[in-house]
Amino acid sequence: MLYFLIVVAVLLLAYAGVLVSFVRKGRKIPPAAYLVLAALNGLILAAVIAWAIARR
């Protein structure tokens, strides 16, 4: 489970880096990008909660 959390966190950081590069080039962030960010954050939150319950 820890490896899963690490992989998802790296994906989230990479995706955020792509969005930052969009902003630096003067492009607007597409609205669907916010949905992807929310999904990745939700996945991390769900995995952390599941990991905490499993460790109990």
C-alpha positions as CSV (number, residue, x, y, z in Angstrom):
1,M,0.0,0.0,0.0
2,L,2.9,2.4,0.7
3,Y,4.2,1.9,-2.8
4,F,0.8,2.7,-4.2
5,L,0.7,5.9,-2.2
6,I,4.2,6.9,-3.5
7,V,3.3,6.2,-7.1
8,V,0.1,8.3,-6.9
9,A,1.9,11.1,-5.1
10,V,4.6,11.1,-7.9
11,L,1.8,11.2,-10.5
12,L,0.2,14.1,-8.8
13,L,3.5,16.0,-8.6
14,A,4.2,15.3,-12.3
15,Y,0.7,16.4,-13.3
16,A,1.0,19.6,-11.2
17,G,4.3,20.3,-12.9
18,V,2.6,20.0,-16.3
19,L,-0.1,22.4,-15.2
20,V,2.5,24.9,-13.9
21,S,4.3,24.7,-17.3
22,F,1.0,25.5,-19.0
23,V,0.6,28.6,-16.8
24,R,4.2,29.8,-17.4
25,K,3.7,29.6,-21.1
26,G,0.6,31.8,-20.8
27,R,-2.0,29.1,-21.6
28,K,-5.2,28.7,-19.6
29,I,-5.6,25.5,-17.7
30,P,-8.5,23.4,-19.1
31,P,-11.5,22.9,-16.8
32,A,-11.0,19.1,-17.1
33,A,-7.6,19.5,-15.5
34,Y,-9.2,20.4,-12.2
35,L,-11.3,17.2,-12.3
36,V,-8.1,15.2,-12.8
37,L,-6.4,16.9,-9.9
38,A,-9.5,16.3,-7.7
39,A,-9.5,12.7,-8.6
40,L,-5.8,12.2,-7.8
41,N,-6.2,14.0,-4.5
42,G,-9.3,11.9,-3.7
43,L,-7.4,8.7,-4.6
44,I,-4.5,9.7,-2.2
45,L,-7.0,10.5,0.5
46,A,-8.9,7.2,0.1
47,A,-5.6,5.3,0.1
48,V,-4.3,7.0,3.2
49,I,-7.5,6.3,5.1
50,A,-7.5,2.7,4.0
51,W,-3.9,2.4,5.0
52,A,-4.6,3.9,8.4
53,I,-7.5,1.5,9.0
54,A,-5.5,-1.5,7.8
55,R,-2.6,-0.6,10.3
56,R,-5.1,-0.5,13.2
